């Protein structure tokens, strides 16, 4: 589209050929002059991840060393400035699962319960 605009020299005709508005032609032309291309710009807006790649690898190492560590212990050990739920979601995303310890009933030890 920008090449057509540069050849023709008329933004209206170039816009009609591609079915866009003239402002799109002007914007893409400005972008090509400023950045050197009209490729899509990477979206740098929005909330950044709270846990960096280094934090995630440290969490993985801690879990490998001590498999029964709790989320609160991970936060305390690594001095993370993140909420419990944030670390929990990261651990789940890494593929780890946890099973709540069920209370062991003392009645199971009785001789009448053994089969």
N, C-alpha and C positions, 0 to 999 in steps of 0.2 A: 504494500500500500504506500509506504514511504517512497519506494523507488518510482512508483507510478506518479506520485506527487512531484518528485524531483524531475522526472522526464517531462510531464505535462506542464507543471508550474501552476496548476489551478487546483486548489483544494476541493472545490465543489465537484468538479468532474471526477477526481480521484475517489471522493466519498461516494458518489453515485455508482461508480463501477463496483465498489465493494459493499455497498448497501449500509454504510455507516454515516455518522454525522461528520460535518466538517471539523468540529472540535476534536474528534478522535484523530483525524489526520494531522492536525496541528500539534496535538499532544504527543503523538508518536514521533513526529518529526523533531520536536524538542528533545524527547527522550533519546533519539538516535544521536543528536548533536552532543548531548551532555554525557551519555554513558557509552556511546559507540555502537549500541545495538538496540533493537526493539524487543528483545526477549522479555519474558515475564519477570517482573521484579520479585525477589524473594520477600515474603511477608515478614517483616521484622516487628510487627506490632503484636500486642497481646501479652498475656501473662507468661513470664519466663518460668521454666521448671525450677522448683525450690531446691531439689536435690540434683547436684551436678553428677556427671559421669563418674567422677572420682568418689563422690559420696556413695554412689550405688555400688561401685567395686569394693569399697571399704565395708559396706553392709554385707556384701556377699562373703568377704573374707571372714568377718566376725561370725556369720552364721555357719560357715564351714568349720571354724575352730570350735565353736560351742553351739551345737545344734538345738539345745533346749533353751536358748536365750529368749527373753521376752522383748517385745517392742520397746518398752520403757527402758530396759537395760541397754538396748542398742543405741537409743537416743542419748542416754547418759554416757555410755562408753565412748561414743564417737563425737560427743558434744555437738550434736546436730541441733540446729535452730529450726525445727520443723515440728508440726503437730503429730501426735500419735497416729492419727488416721492417715496422714501423708506417708509416713514410713511404712505403715501397714499395707497400704495400696502398692507401694514400691516393692515390698517383699512378695506380695501375691503376684505382681507382674513378673517378677524374676522366676516364678514357677514354684516357689515354696508354699507349702500348705502347713497348717497346724491343726492338731487335734487336741481338743480340750481334754484334760485329764479327768477321767471319771473317778468318782470316789469309790474306793475299794471297800466293799461291804465285809465286815468282819464275820458275818454269818457264813460266808463262803468257806471259811476254814473249819467249820463244824463237820463232824464226821457224817452226820445224816445227809448233808448236802453233796457229799462226794459220790459220784456214780462211776 
